[in-house]
Amino acid sequence: MSAIMITLLTILVGLGMLATLATLFMGMLGMARGSEDLRRSNTLMRWRVTIQGVTLVLFALLLFLMRG
């Protein structure tokens, strides 16, 4: 059971990192354009922080499971 949890958490952490990176780039591109979509870019940056936080919690849980 522990091996399955470790594998699942590893996959989720990887997906979280990719989602964080994608959201970061989308937000940065919107800000770099300087268009009227500054509100959208700000929303994307908030989502990035949220996704990054969830990914860090999953990573900490993964480290805790691997330690024990």
C-alpha positions in Angstrom: 0.0 0.0 0.0 2.8 2.4 0.8 4.5 1.8 -2.6 1.3 2.7 -4.4 0.9 5.9 -2.3 4.5 6.9 -3.1 4.0 6.3 -6.8 0.7 8.2 -6.8 2.2 11.2 -4.9 5.3 11.2 -7.2 3.0 11.5 -10.2 0.9 14.2 -8.6 3.9 16.2 -7.6 5.2 16.0 -11.2 1.8 17.1 -12.6 1.7 19.9 -10.0 5.1 21.2 -11.1 4.1 21.1 -14.7 0.8 22.9 -13.9 2.7 25.6 -11.9 5.2 26.1 -14.8 2.4 26.4 -17.4 0.4 28.8 -15.3 3.5 30.9 -14.7 4.3 31.2 -18.4 0.7 32.0 -19.3 0.6 34.8 -16.7 4.0 36.1 -17.7 3.0 36.2 -21.4 -0.1 38.1 -20.6 1.8 40.7 -18.5 4.5 41.0 -21.2 1.9 41.9 -23.8 0.7 44.7 -21.7 -2.8 44.3 -23.1 -6.1 44.9 -21.3 -5.9 41.4 -19.9 -3.9 42.4 -16.8 -6.8 41.2 -14.6 -6.5 37.7 -16.3 -2.7 37.7 -15.7 -3.2 38.6 -12.1 -5.7 35.8 -11.7 -3.3 33.4 -13.3 -0.6 34.4 -10.9 -2.9 33.8 -8.0 -3.7 30.3 -9.4 0.1 29.7 -9.7 0.6 30.4 -6.0 -2.3 28.1 -5.1 -1.1 25.3 -7.3 2.5 25.7 -6.1 1.3 25.5 -2.4 -0.6 22.4 -3.0 2.3 20.8 -4.8 4.6 21.7 -1.9 2.2 20.0 0.6 2.1 16.9 -1.6 5.9 16.9 -1.8 6.2 17.2 2.0 3.8 14.3 2.3 5.8 12.3 -0.2 9.0 12.9 1.8 7.3 11.9 5.0 6.1 8.6 3.5 9.5 7.9 2.0 11.3 8.6 5.3 9.2 6.1 7.2 
